[in-house]
Amino acid sequence: MSKHKLIPNTFALKCIADSSITWPQQQNEFDKNQPYIVVGEGSNILLLDESFHGQLIQVSNNQFVVSETPDTYIVELGGGLNWHKTVVQLLEQGINGAENLALIPGTVGAAPVQNIGAYGVEIAQFVHAIEAYDVQLNKIVKFNNDDCQFAYRDSIFKHQTYQGKSRFIIETVWLKFSKGAQVVTEYGPLKQFADDYQRQHNCCPTASSIFDEVCRIRQSKLPNPHKLANAGSFFKNPIVEQNTALQLQQQVEECLDMPIYPYADNLVKLAAGFLIDKAGLKGYAVNDAQVHQLQALVLTNKGSARGADIALLAKKVCDKVNHIYAIELQPEVRFISSAGEVDAVSYLNTLLDKS
Ligand SMILES: Cc1cc2nc3c(=O)[nH]c(=O)nc-3n(C[C@H](O)[C@H](O)[C@H](O)COP(=O)(O)OP(=O)(O)OC[C@H]3O[C@@H](n4cnc5c(N)ncnc54)[C@H](O)[C@@H]3O)c2cc1C
């Protein structure tokens, strides 16, 4: 165990943990009855305070082992691997499927927690099994895909807690890829790319051409956290009843061209970034915390923002969108205080009560 470690995070916030544990090497020093947080690369967390009074757990498993059946590849991945490098390595070995998820920051261990997704693909489609340390039972447990209860930016790993802390520490993820799987190009900009590719080459795009295109699109539209600190999409896209969405489209002038995506049964998914943009919030700032000028879904730290500034900005964005469109936005980013993780929605509501 080492003392006083800076918690990695792409918001570039300074927050020091009392102690840190490299998992599983230093597992015997872990005290489950004291506060702890599990952090990968910190690309989906907001650190609210300048210190965390507890143990910072970082998973270090980094194995990459491929086995195959006549129809599939099964790849065993250590939870500490970098996700994007893993996608690159998969493609280099001729294993296709994850190319749409290129350039998503973070670790393999964190990827199933919020079921990372982009450009029409989610990691849930490939998860074969997950092995995690169960803090409650003090042993390694194995999950199959159904056990993980994957949904949009959601899984069982977000909900099962031990004394209010994450119950599971993901050590190993097995992904399963079909040999000869088709590339996924239904998502808007990729569709255009696939049509152009087909015209030029007389065939479907290859997985590596999709990888290149996804990287190109992401680099052109998303701020690079190394240059402008951010945690990607700050809010989830809201899931609402279809009638609510249609009413907005019909009754609110600026929502006439609002995108609506089918979700399930009578439910649809709206684009949170569209609503934030139409609410006139691009560029809106609280001190150095600012809604990105081009990508309304991204909150940024221009330099000296504190976690509290970013949280206050998030609250103001939620309030304004709710006031104008009666749609409740919920943070996708996880909130961590000096005592441990706090529920982001409740935290923002507390700010509301105080204002
Ligand atoms: C520029 C940018 C773009 C992004 N684009 C996307 C995108 O397109 N799609 C998308 O889905 N996400 C996106 N994200 C969000 C983020 O990349 C993902 O959520 C990623 O999986 C987080 O990985 P991490 O290692 O940084 O996790 P962290 O931020 O460190 O942790 C996130 C959560 O996972 C938990 N966790 C981490 N590791 C483990 C583990 N081993 N076991 C158990 N729990 C763990 C943490 O406790 C925390 O609650 C983006 C972020 C940025 C900064």
The ligand as an ORCA input file, in Angstrom:
! r2SCAN-3c Opt
* xyz 0 1
  C     -13.157     12.078    -24.288
  C     -14.023     10.975    -23.739
  C     -14.849     10.271    -24.594
  C     -15.659      9.242    -24.099
  N     -16.450      8.571    -24.982
  C     -17.240      7.569    -24.539
  C     -18.067      6.850    -25.456
  O     -18.066      7.091    -26.656
  N     -18.855      5.875    -24.955
  C     -18.859      5.550    -23.628
  O     -19.603      4.635    -23.251
  N     -18.087      6.213    -22.746
  C     -17.280      7.202    -23.156
  N     -16.493      7.893    -22.270
  C     -16.557      7.549    -20.834
  C     -15.415      6.616    -20.350
  O     -14.401      6.548    -21.293
  C     -15.918      5.195    -20.062
  O     -16.930      5.215    -19.099
  C     -14.783      4.276    -19.576
  O     -15.231      2.940    -19.542
  C     -14.256      4.664    -18.195
  O     -13.066      3.935    -17.958
  P     -12.075      4.352    -16.796
  O     -11.061      3.281    -16.663
  O     -11.564      5.710    -17.032
  O     -13.072      4.313    -15.558
  P     -13.118      5.301    -14.312
  O     -13.559      6.644    -14.771
  O     -11.859      5.206    -13.568
  O     -14.289      4.637    -13.474
  C     -15.609      4.691    -13.948
  C     -16.489      3.831    -13.025
  O     -16.128      2.454    -13.175
  C     -15.718      1.905    -11.917
  N     -14.591      1.006    -12.179
  C     -13.437      1.307    -12.822
  N     -12.660      0.208    -12.919
  C     -13.337     -0.793    -12.310
  C     -13.065     -2.174    -12.061
  N     -11.937     -2.762    -12.484
  N     -13.980     -2.898    -11.364
  C     -15.134     -2.340    -10.933
  N     -15.448     -1.048    -11.141
  C     -14.561     -0.284    -11.825
  C     -15.325      3.087    -11.060
  O     -15.499      2.779     -9.695
  C     -16.285      4.164    -11.550
  O     -17.516      4.045    -10.903
  C     -15.656      8.923    -22.724
  C     -14.810      9.635    -21.858
  C     -13.994     10.646    -22.360
  C     -13.073     11.379    -21.431
*
